[in-house]
Amino acid sequence: METLKLEFKINKEKRTIIVEKEFAAPLDVVWFAWTRAETLDKWWAPKPWKTKTKRMNFRENGSWLYAMQSPEGEEHYALAEYKEIVQEQRFVGLDSFCDENGVVNEELPKSTWKVEFEPEGSHTLVTIETTYETEEALDAILNMGFQEGFTAGLLQLDEHLEKV
C-alpha cells in the first residue's frame, strides 16, 4: 500500500492547527465524503466511537448537527455552521460544542475551519486549517485528544475510500 501524505502542524502563536492529508481518490469522491452526512457518519469519529448525524444542510448558512457516540452510548454533540462553500474547492465554517438541540456551549472552545481540496492526478490533497480564539482554547482542544482523534478519523476515511 502506498504511503499518503499526512502532516499535522500546530502554530501556537497563530492559534492554528493545519493538517494536510492526501487521499487516493479523485476530487469529486473526496468532496462527497466531506459534505454528505451518510458518508461523514462512516468515518468522522475515531473508532470505536461512531458519528450520528441529527441534521445536515450543506449550504452557505446551513449547518451539520451531529453526535459522537461511545460504544457505551455516551454522546457528545457538535455543530458545524457553514459560512462559505466553493464547490469542490473549499468550505469554511464555525465549529462548536453544543447540546442535542444545537445550543452552543459557550464554555468550550470554538474554532473556524477552512477545508481546501486540491486535485493531484488520481489523488486529492485536503488541507484543513482550524483557528482558535485563544491559545488556551487551542491547548484545551489538544488536551482533549484532537490530534489523535482527528488523525484516526482521517485514516478511517482512507479505509472507506478504498472500498468505494
NORSULBEL-V120957 format. One record per pair of residues at least 6 apart in sequence whose C-alpha atoms are under 7 Angstrom apart, sorted by sequence separation. I is the first residue (numbers start at 1). J is the second residue. D is the distance in whole Angstrom. If there is no record, write none. Layout:
I;J;D + I;J;D
//
This chain:
10;16;6 + 11;17;6 + 33;39;5 + 34;40;6 + 45;51;5 + 57;63;5 + 69;75;5 + 85;91;4 + 98;104;4 + 118;124;6 + 119;125;6 + 132;138;6 + 10;17;5 + 33;40;6 + 44;51;6 + 56;63;6 + 57;64;6 + 68;75;6 + 69;76;7 + 84;91;5 + 85;92;7 + 97;104;6 + 98;105;5 + 117;124;7 + 118;125;5 + 9;17;6 + 10;18;7 + 56;64;4 + 67;75;6 + 68;76;5 + 84;92;5 + 96;104;6 + 97;105;6 + 117;125;6 + 118;126;6 + 9;18;5 + 55;64;6 + 56;65;6 + 67;76;5 + 68;77;6 + 83;92;6 + 84;93;7 + 117;126;5 + 8;18;6 + 9;19;6 + 41;51;5 + 55;65;5 + 67;77;4 + 82;92;6 + 83;93;5 + 116;126;6 + 117;127;7 + 8;19;5 + 41;52;6 + 54;65;6 + 55;66;7 + 66;77;6 + 67;78;6 + 82;93;4 + 97;108;6 + 115;126;7 + 116;127;5 + 7;19;6 + 8;20;7 + 41;53;7 + 53;65;6 + 54;66;5 + 66;78;6 + 81;93;5 + 82;94;7 + 115;127;6 + 116;128;6 + 7;20;5 + 53;66;4 + 65;78;6 + 66;79;7 + 80;93;6 + 81;94;5 + 96;109;7 + 115;128;4 + 6;20;6 + 7;21;7 + 52;66;6 + 53;67;6 + 65;79;5 + 80;94;6 + 81;95;6 + 96;110;5 + 114;128;6 + 115;129;6 + 6;21;5 + 51;66;7 + 52;67;5 + 64;79;6 + 65;80;7 + 80;95;4 + 95;110;6 + 96;111;7 + 113;128;7 + 114;129;5 + 5;21;5 + 6;22;7 + 37;53;6 + 51;67;6 + 52;68;6 + 63;79;7 + 64;80;5 + 79;95;6 + 80;96;7 + 95;111;5 + 113;129;6 + 114;130;6 + 5;22;5 + 51;68;5 + 63;80;5 + 64;81;7 + 79;96;5 + 94;111;6 + 95;112;6 + 113;130;5 + 4;22;5 + 50;68;6 + 51;69;6 + 63;81;4 + 78;96;6 + 79;97;6 + 94;112;5 + 95;113;7 + 112;130;5 + 113;131;7 + 4;23;7 + 37;56;7 + 49;68;6 + 50;69;5 + 62;81;6 + 63;82;6 + 78;97;4 + 79;98;6 + 93;112;6 + 94;113;6 + 111;130;6 + 112;131;5 + 49;69;5 + 50;70;7 + 61;81;7 + 62;82;5 + 77;97;6 + 78;98;5 + 93;113;5 + 111;131;5 + 112;132;7 + 49;70;5 + 61;82;5 + 77;98;5 + 92;113;5 + 93;114;7 + 111;132;5 + 48;70;7 + 49;71;6 + 60;82;5 + 61;83;5 + 77;99;6 + 92;114;4 + 110;132;6 + 35;58;7 + 45;68;6 + 48;71;6 + 59;82;7 + 60;83;5 + 77;100;6 + 79;102;6 + 91;114;6 + 92;115;6 + 60;84;5 + 91;115;5 + 60;85;6 + 90;115;5 + 91;116;7 + 59;85;7 + 90;116;4 + 89;116;6 + 90;117;6 + 89;117;5 + 109;137;5 + 88;117;7 + 89;118;7 + 65;102;6 + 31;88;6 + 28;88;7 + 27;88;7 + 27;119;6 + 26;119;7 + 26;122;5 + 25;122;6 + 26;123;5 + 27;124;5 + 24;122;7 + 25;123;5 + 26;124;6 + 24;123;5 + 25;124;6 + 23;123;6 + 24;124;7 + 22;123;7 + 23;124;5 + 22;124;6 + 23;125;6 + 22;125;4 + 46;149;5 + 21;125;6 + 22;126;6 + 20;125;7 + 21;126;5 + 20;126;6 + 21;127;6 + 46;152;5 + 20;127;4 + 46;153;5 + 19;127;6 + 20;128;6 + 45;153;6 + 18;127;7 + 19;128;5 + 44;153;5 + 18;128;6 + 19;129;6 + 43;153;6 + 18;129;4 + 17;129;6 + 18;130;6 + 16;129;7 + 17;130;5 + 43;156;5 + 16;130;5 + 17;131;7 + 43;157;5 + 16;131;4 + 15;131;6 + 16;132;6 + 15;132;5 + 15;134;6 + 15;135;5 + 12;135;6 + 15;138;6 + 23;158;6 + 25;161;7
//
